[in-house]
Amino acid sequence: MIKLGGLEEDEYLLLLNSHALADKKNPNDYKRLRSTTREMIKMLFGSPFVAKAIGGVVNS
């Protein structure tokens, strides 16, 4: 059995924000969202799939 570890916090935040802010013209306008996602990642255990899914939900 192969155990896969989760992403590091900075990598995870980058992935989550890239999906959450994918179609935003100026992502820097969303500082509150960025701070919220930083808090969220503490509960998501570094899973890339979850980051992509949550980012998509936040984006919609």
N, C-alpha and C positions, 0 to 999 in steps of 0.2 A: 504494500500500500504506500502511495506517495502522499505526503501531507504538503499542502500548499499553504504558505503563509500569506497574510494580507499585505496590502501596500503600506508603505510608511506614510505618516500623517501628511507630509507635504505633497507627496505624489497623489495621495488619495484626494486631497483638497483640490489639486489641479484638475484631476479627472472629473470630479463632481462639478466643479465650477464650469469646466468646458462644456458639459452637457446642460447645466442649468442656465448658462448665459450664451448658448450657441447662436441664437439669432438676434442677439441684442446688438444694436449699433455701437453703443459705448458702454462696455461692461463696467467701466470705472464708476458709472452712475449708480451702481447697485452695491454700494458699500455695506448697507445693512444686510442684504442677502448674503454677502460674502462672510460677514461675521456670524450669521445664523448657520451657514453651512459648516463653518469651523466648529460650532458647537455640536452640530448633527453628527459629524464624523466620529466623535467620541463614542457614539452608540452603534456604529455600523460595522465595526470589527475589521475594517480594511478590505472588504470584499469589493473587487472591481465591478462585478455584476450589479451589486446593490448601488454602487456609486452612479453607474450609468442609468439604472432604473429610477432612482430618486432624483437625479439631475433632470431626467426627462419629465418627471411629474412636476418638479418645481418650475420648469420652463413653460409648461402649458398653462 
